[in-house]
Amino acid sequence: MNLIQLNHICYYFNGPVNVGYLNQGEYGVLIDTGIDQQAMKKILRQLNDRSLPLTHLFITHAHTDHYGGAHYLQQQKDIQTIAPMIEEAILQNPILEPIYLFNGNRPLNELRNKFLEAMPIRVDHVVSEGLFLFGSIESEIILLPGHSIYQVGVKVEQILYAADSYFGMEQLEKHRIPFLIDADATLASLEKLLAMNGIGMVPGHGQYEEDPTKTLILNYDHHVKIISSMYEILNTYPLGCSFEVFMQEMCRRWEVKLPNLSVWTLYRTAVSAYLLKGIEDNKIRYEIKDNVLHFISI
């Protein structure tokens, strides 16, 4: 993870999961932490080598790849931790993530891994959308839901740390069907980002771009293509399609492999989110036949 300076205040550690950093005088702010203790150690080493301060931690959303290193950080530093409302409940009770991914059941041990459940952390301040001060550093917290229920971005001057509201193209090509819980909210967040003219953006996964317009449009179009493929699949089942068959067809269409239960739960959640959009758009209806939930294109 290499520390890259963007302007006189804004930096980011570029890696598999990007971590933002803000500095003004005695104040230093990390935006997310990376997935685990090892990622956090690399970040702390680089800050120490440059004699850069660390006074605040901001978590954009409660997915373990973005806060897995926070428990170790809180053990090492006297640091103020800030997180968005609702997301903070998971940060302090991480078992909630494998619970909701497993239909609300007590999760099997296979789901209690570092990719789905990090160590719990302390949250000192809970925030919602609006202006926020990290010491003397002025920021704007911007709500960007869809990937999670209350994901936020952090805007400082003309740079936005956009969390997982969009992805670099390498990540879209790798995952094919990106994780989300709300397709409508995801598209609305992308539209909000596209309306922010002149703002450079750091995605949670990918590269900083001074003008991310092309990448944002590619993200939007990618979701639209997934939605179109959903309707194409359902149209081949005029009498209705069970969720299991539908998910199998979606994964086949998008060349997705599900090697284990953890990955399966993530894709099931994403596929369900697209179905939910179709239902709320009155383009899909559902019914229970022979005790099986079926989805039917209208």
N, C-alpha and C positions, 0 to 999 in steps of 0.2 A: 504494500500500500504506500504510494508516494504522495507526499503533501504538495499540492499544486496551489499557487497563489493566483487568485482571480482579480483582486483589486486591493486597496489598502486595508480592507476589513475582512473580505471573504476569501476563504480557502476551501479546498476539499481534498480528502484522501481518496484517491482513485483506486478501486479494487473491485473484487467480485460484488461487494456491497459498498456503495459510496458512503462516506462519512463526511459531513460538513464541519467546518471549523470557522469561527468568527473571533476576531481579536481587535480590541481597542484598548490601549493602555493596559491597566491591570486586569481587565476582564477577558476571559477566554471561554468560548462556548463550543461544545461538541453538539452536532446535530446527528443523532443516532450513534451506534457504537460498533457495528459489525456483529458477526454471529457469535463470537465466543471470546474467552480469555486471551487466546493467542492473538487474535485480531486487535484486542485492546492493548496488549503489551506492545505491539508494533507501533500503535498510534502514540502511546505515552512516551515511548523511546524517542520518536521523532520530535515531539513537542519539547521534551527535556533537552534534546540535543540543540534545539534552537532557542532555548530559554523562553518558550512561549507559555503563558499562564493558562490555567484551566479552572474555571470557577463555576460553570454551569453545564448542565447536560439537558438537551431537549430531545425527546423521543417523538418521532412523527406518527408512528402507529405501532400497535402491539403485535408485530410479527417477529419471531425470534431472530431472524437474520438482521434485524435492525436494532435489537436491544439485548442480544445474547451476551455482550461484553459488559453490560451495565452493572451487574452484580459485583464483578471483580473491580470495576472502576470505583464503585461506592466504598469498597473495602480499602482502596488505596488512597482515595482523595476525599477531603471534606468538600463536597460539591452539592450545589443546589440542583435538584432534578425536577424538570417540568414536563408535563405530558398532557395530551388532549383529554377532555372528558370522554367517558365511556371506555376509551382505550386504556385509561389508567387502571380500570378494574382488572383487566387482564394482566397488565404489567405487575400488579401486586398479587395476583392470583393466577399464575400462568397455566395452571391445569385447565382453565376455562377454554383455552384454544383447542386442545385435543377433545375436550368434551363437546364443544359445538361442532367440530368436524366429524364427530362420531354420533351424530343425531341426538346429542344430549345425554347419551349413556356414559357411564363410567368407562373411560377409554381402556382398551387393552394395552398391556405394557409396550407392545410394539410401537404404539403411537406416542409414548412418553419418551421422546428422543430430543436431541438438541435442536432439531429442525422445526419442531412443533411446540416444545415446552422448555423455556429457559428457566434460569433461577429467578425467583421473585426479587423485585427491587422496591425501594422506597420512593414514593412520589411526594415531593414537597409542595408543589403548586400544580393545580389542575386548571387548564385554560380552555377557552373556546375561541372562535374566530374573532380577530380584532388586533389592536395594537398591543405590543408587549415590549417591556424593557428588560434586557439582560444587563444589569448594571447600567452603564452608559450607552449600550448598544441598542439603538432603536430598530424594532422589527415589526413586521405585520404577519400575523398568523392567518393563513388562508385555508379554508375548509375545502378538501379535495377528496370526498368520499367515493366509494365504488370498489376499490381494492380492499378496503376495510371500512367499518361503519363510520368512524370519525377520524379518518386520516387527514392530516393537515400538512401544508407546506409552510416554509419559513422564508419570507421575503425581506431582504436587507438591501437598501438602496435599489440597484437595478438588477439584482440577482435573486432568483428563487430556487431554494432547495425543495424540489417538487416531490420528494419521496417516491412512492410507486404509483403515482397518478398516470405515468406513462413509462415506457421502457425503450431502451436502445434497440435498434433493429436486430442485433445479435441475439438479444434475449427473446424477442418475439419469435424469431426463427427457431430458437432452441426449444422453447416451451410450446409453441404452436397455439395452444389455447391458454392464454395467461390467466393466472389466478385472480378471481374477483368474486365479490358477494352480491353485487348489484350492477347489472349491465347498464341500466338507465343512468344511474349516478355516475358510472365510469364515463359514459359519453358526455354527460353534462360537465364533468370536471375537465375533460379534454376541450370542450367548447370554451370553458372559462379560461383555460390556459392559452388557447388560440387568440382570445381577445386581449391578452396582455402584450401589447406591442412594445418592442424595445427592451424586453426583459430577457436576460440570459438565464438559462436553467440548468440545474444539476439534477438528473434523475437518480432514483435509488440504484439503478443498474444501467450503466451506459456511460457516455461521455458528456461533459459539459459542452453546451453549444451557446454561442452568443445569440444566434437566431435558430431556435428549435422548431420553427414552423413546419419544415418538411417532415421532421420526425414525428411531430404531433399529428399531422395529417395522415401519415402512414399508420400510426397507432389507431386513429379513428377509423380509417378504412379497413384495417385488419379486423376490428370488432364487427363492422358492418358485414364483412365477408363471412365471419363466423355465424352471424345472425341469419344471413341469406342461406347458408348451408343447413342451418337448423330447419328452415321452412322446406327446403328441398327434400330433406330426409323425411319429414313428417308427411309431405305430400305423397310419398310412396307407400304410406300406410293409411289409406282412407278410413279404415275402421278403427284406427287408434294404435298407438305404439306404447308399450310399457317403458318405464324409465330405463330399465336395464338394457333393453334392446336399443333404445335411443342413444344411450351413452356409448354403447358398443359401436354403433354406427358413426357417431361423432368422432370417436377416437380413430376409427378406421379411415374416415374421410380426411382427418387432419394428421394422420400418421403419428399418432401418439401411442406410446407404450407405457403400461402401468405395471412396473416391476414389483411393487410392494404395496402394503396397505396404506402407508403414509401418503404416497403419491396418488393412490386411488381416491382417498378422501379429498385431496386437494382438487383433483379434476372433477370429481362428482359435484363439489360445491360450485365450481365455475360453470359447469354444464347446467346445473340447476338455476343459476343466476340468469342465463340466457333464456331458459324456459319461462322463468318468472316474467321477464320483459315481454315475451310473446303473449302471455296470459293477460298482463296488465294493458297491453296494446290491443286487446280483443282480437288477436290473430290466432290464438290457440285456446282451446278449451280442454278441460280435463274431466274425466269421469272414472268411477271405480266399477270395474267389471270383474265378476268372479273374484272379488277381494284383491284385485290388482289395479293400481293406479295407471290409467292410460292418458296419453296426450294426443289431441286430434287437431289438425290444422283446420281453421275456419275458412 
